[in-house]
């Protein structure tokens, strides 16, 4: 047995490295030939990856703020760091989903537009609005010196809907990665959800129920629309769900902390 494995519910510490390699551009020393065998089971670690991305971005923003840079620059650099670390895969999924769902008339045309690497008007509008929304919440958190833990929590909880959809929503494409590898086991979603909940409780306590409701309702709406339009989920839809979930989480958390 590998010493890096934890056999409780078949969880492995190496799953975090696999998730890190799938969701970010951070160099990871793993056996890429065997990643496919654990890719779906490793999805429980997605919230941990999100938390790490949020922590690094917030740390950079706080360091810049410590040296006297204005909140605007610090917040922009935090956003830039998040996009750089992930390679913009979630933002790309958002723009592709917006273009496809906004411009397509049926399943085939929607999926065809989603696969097009060019960004259209719907994708541009969605991307700009989401980034502006995230910027607004993050800058307000910077002003009250409380960016770090909220960004960690938002990064974690925003990856939970991705895992949930992989488990409970069938793939829209028969030739996609999700279809070929298969859905993760349900325990992956349960563990991811627990991690997401704990991260929010750490920041806003019992009021985290508001964050969970906001993220949950948003995710249900997104995947309902996707299921109606394309009969399932794709990687682009998963990315879109992460972006919306992060926006909602940051908005609610910042509102709670500012009011209190």
Secondary structure, 3 states (H helix, E strand, C coil): CCCCECCHHHCECHHHHHHHHHHCCCCCCCCHHHHHHHCCHHHHHHHHHHHHHHHHHHHHHHHHHHCCCCHHHHHHHHHHHHHHHHCCHHHHHHHHHHHHHHHCCCHHHHHHHHHCCCCCHHHHHHHHHHHHHHHHHHHHHHHCCCCHHHHHHHHHHHHHHHHHHHHHCCECCCCCHHHHHCCCCHHHHHHHHHHHHHHHHHHHHHHHHHHHHHHHHHHHHHHHHHHHHHCCECHHHHHHHHHHHHHHHHHHHHHHHHHC
